[in-house]
């Protein structure tokens, strides 16, 4: 993947650094994640942002670590 330098507000940078530590991402990875969540939220205004964020995290999860879907038994 290629990279490009951009300028962002220092406050946003500090927030990204703090969140990146918590989420085990690089600062650039955190900003990219926020951008993806924001883009998906704008493209899908009917979906809750938390659902979008969780979906993106699950899509990034390696297949072999994914939890298999087990449907509930119907009544």
C-alpha positions in Angstrom: 0.0 0.0 0.0 1.3 3.5 -0.8 1.1 6.3 1.7 0.5 10.0 1.4 1.2 12.7 4.0 -1.6 14.9 5.1 -1.9 17.7 7.7 -4.5 17.2 10.4 -5.4 19.3 13.5 -3.1 18.5 16.5 -6.1 17.7 18.7 -7.3 15.1 16.2 -3.8 13.7 16.0 -3.7 13.3 19.8 -7.1 11.7 19.9 -6.0 9.3 17.2 -2.9 8.5 19.1 -4.8 7.8 22.3 -7.4 5.6 20.5 -4.8 3.8 18.5 -3.1 2.6 21.7 -6.3 1.3 23.0 -7.2 -0.4 19.7 -3.7 -1.7 19.0 -3.5 0.2 15.7 -0.9 2.7 14.4 -2.0 6.3 14.4 -2.3 6.2 10.6 -4.4 3.0 11.0 -6.7 4.7 13.5 -7.3 7.7 11.2 -7.9 5.3 8.2 -10.4 3.3 10.4 -12.2 6.5 11.3 -12.3 7.5 7.7 -13.7 4.1 6.6 -16.4 4.2 9.4 -17.3 7.8 8.4 -17.5 7.0 4.7 -19.6 3.9 5.3 -21.9 5.9 7.7 -22.4 8.5 5.0 -23.1 5.9 2.4 -25.6 4.1 4.8 -27.4 6.7 6.9 -30.0 4.2 7.9 -27.5 2.0 9.8 -26.2 2.7 13.3 -22.6 3.8 13.4 -21.8 1.1 16.0 -23.1 -1.5 13.6 -20.9 -0.1 10.8 -17.8 0.0 13.1 -18.4 -3.6 14.3 -18.9 -4.8 10.8 -15.6 -3.2 9.6 -13.7 -4.8 12.5 -15.2 -8.2 11.7 -14.3 -7.9 8.0 -10.7 -7.2 9.0 -10.6 -10.3 11.2 -8.7 -13.2 9.8 -11.1 -15.9 8.5 -9.5 -18.6 10.7 -10.2 -16.6 13.8 -13.8 -15.8 12.9 -16.6 -17.2 15.0 -18.9 -19.4 13.1 -22.5 -18.2 12.7 -24.9 -20.4 14.5 -28.6 -19.6 13.9 -31.0 -19.6 16.8 -33.5 -22.4 16.9 -36.9 -21.2 15.9 -39.8 -21.6 18.4 
